[in-house]
Amino acid sequence: MKKIFSFSSLIFLVLAFVTVSCEKSPEELLIGKWEIQTLNFKTYENNVLKDQETETYTANEMVLEFLEGGSGKEYSDNVQTSTFSWAVDGDICSISTSGEEPFDLNLSVGEDNITLSREESETDGGIVYKFVMTFSGRRI
């Protein structure tokens, strides 16, 4: 009986190690092609939602490809339109295009879905304006 317990414990430990070691980092999950399906804009005044618009993209209308090594390509209707570089630090994805300052996006990425969002705020005349832009897509 003691041998069975030891063998069962060993199998449990091996399975636990394999499960933990198989988890992918955000960088690893990001590698590949992503079809952007929606772009949502929200505008807030003093934290009250004032306006919201959602653009829906057709298949292949906007595709981002994140390549290993921190480079990427953007496609529109299967035609490459630009290149970019990227880096991930925690849940922040920094993207820069040629001649432009890098910008940070909040990143949520899984095996099949991606969300990239950016939030900016400014105060004018005592009113705090907040703008939130969110891209949502799926792996292709």
C-alpha positions as CSV (number, residue, x, y, z in Angstrom):
1,M,0.0,0.0,0.0
2,K,2.9,2.4,0.7
3,K,4.3,1.9,-2.8
4,I,1.0,2.8,-4.4
5,F,0.8,6.0,-2.3
6,S,4.4,6.9,-3.3
7,F,3.7,6.2,-7.0
8,S,0.5,8.2,-6.9
9,S,2.3,11.1,-5.2
10,L,5.0,11.0,-7.8
11,I,2.5,11.1,-10.7
12,F,0.6,14.0,-9.0
13,L,3.9,16.0,-8.7
14,V,4.9,15.3,-12.3
15,L,1.4,16.4,-13.5
16,A,1.5,19.5,-11.4
17,F,5.0,20.4,-12.8
18,V,3.9,19.7,-16.4
19,T,0.8,21.9,-15.9
20,V,2.7,24.8,-14.4
21,S,5.6,24.6,-16.9
22,C,3.2,24.6,-19.9
23,E,1.6,27.9,-19.0
24,K,2.5,30.5,-21.6
25,S,3.7,34.0,-20.9
26,P,1.9,37.0,-22.4
27,E,4.7,37.3,-24.9
28,E,4.4,33.7,-26.0
29,L,0.6,34.0,-26.3
30,L,0.9,37.2,-28.4
31,I,3.0,35.6,-31.1
32,G,0.8,35.0,-34.2
33,K,-1.9,36.6,-36.3
34,W,-4.8,38.4,-34.7
35,E,-7.9,39.5,-36.6
36,I,-9.3,42.7,-35.0
37,Q,-13.1,42.4,-34.8
38,T,-14.1,45.6,-33.0
39,L,-12.8,48.9,-32.0
40,N,-14.7,50.6,-29.2
41,F,-14.3,54.3,-28.2
42,K,-15.7,55.6,-24.9
43,T,-15.7,59.2,-23.7
44,Y,-16.2,60.1,-20.0
45,E,-16.7,63.5,-18.3
46,N,-15.9,63.4,-14.6
47,N,-16.1,59.6,-14.8
48,V,-19.6,59.6,-16.3
49,L,-19.9,57.9,-19.7
50,K,-20.9,60.5,-22.2
51,D,-20.4,58.8,-25.6
52,Q,-19.6,55.4,-26.9
53,E,-19.0,54.1,-30.5
54,T,-18.1,50.7,-31.8
55,E,-16.6,50.0,-35.2
56,T,-17.0,46.4,-36.4
57,Y,-14.5,45.1,-38.8
58,T,-15.1,42.5,-41.5
59,A,-12.9,39.4,-41.8
60,N,-9.3,40.3,-42.6
61,E,-10.1,44.0,-42.7
62,M,-7.6,44.6,-39.9
63,V,-5.0,41.9,-38.9
64,L,-2.0,42.3,-36.6
65,E,0.8,39.8,-36.7
66,F,3.2,39.7,-33.8
67,L,6.4,38.0,-34.7
68,E,9.0,36.5,-32.4
69,G,11.8,39.0,-31.6
70,G,9.5,42.0,-31.1
71,S,8.6,42.9,-34.7
72,G,5.1,42.9,-36.3
73,K,3.1,43.5,-39.4
74,E,-0.3,45.1,-40.0
75,Y,-2.5,43.9,-42.8
76,S,-5.7,45.3,-44.3
77,D,-7.7,42.9,-46.6
78,N,-4.6,40.5,-46.8
79,V,-2.3,43.3,-47.9
80,Q,0.6,44.4,-45.6
81,T,0.1,48.0,-44.8
82,S,2.8,48.7,-42.1
83,T,5.3,47.3,-39.7
84,F,5.8,47.9,-36.0
85,S,7.9,46.8,-33.1
86,W,6.5,45.6,-29.8
87,A,7.5,44.7,-26.3
88,V,5.5,43.3,-23.4
89,D,6.1,44.2,-19.7
90,G,3.5,42.5,-17.5
91,D,0.1,43.5,-18.9
92,I,1.5,46.4,-20.9
93,C,2.3,46.0,-24.6
94,S,4.4,48.9,-26.0
95,I,4.0,49.4,-29.8
96,S,6.0,51.7,-32.0
97,T,6.0,52.4,-35.7
98,S,8.7,54.0,-37.8
99,G,9.2,57.6,-36.9
100,E,6.6,57.6,-34.1
101,E,6.9,57.6,-30.3
102,P,6.0,54.3,-28.7
103,F,2.6,54.0,-27.1
104,D,1.5,51.7,-24.3
105,L,-1.6,49.5,-24.5
106,N,-3.1,47.4,-21.7
107,L,-2.9,43.8,-22.9
108,S,-5.2,40.9,-22.2
109,V,-4.3,37.8,-24.3
110,G,-5.4,34.2,-24.2
111,E,-5.0,31.3,-26.6
112,D,-7.8,32.6,-28.9
113,N,-8.7,36.1,-27.9
114,I,-6.9,39.4,-27.5
115,T,-7.9,42.8,-26.0
116,L,-5.7,45.9,-26.4
117,S,-6.8,49.1,-24.8
118,R,-5.5,52.6,-24.1
119,E,-6.8,55.2,-21.7
120,E,-6.0,58.9,-21.8
121,S,-7.2,61.7,-19.5
122,E,-7.0,65.5,-19.6
123,T,-8.6,68.3,-17.5
124,D,-10.1,71.3,-19.2
125,G,-12.2,74.0,-17.4
126,G,-12.4,71.8,-14.2
127,I,-13.8,68.9,-16.2
128,V,-11.8,65.6,-16.3
129,Y,-12.2,64.0,-19.7
130,K,-11.2,60.4,-20.1
131,F,-10.9,58.6,-23.5
132,V,-10.8,54.8,-23.7
133,M,-10.0,53.0,-26.9
134,T,-10.3,49.1,-26.9
135,F,-9.4,46.7,-29.7
136,S,-10.9,43.2,-29.5
137,G,-9.9,40.3,-31.7
138,R,-9.4,36.6,-32.2
139,R,-6.5,34.5,-33.3
140,I,-6.5,33.4,-36.9
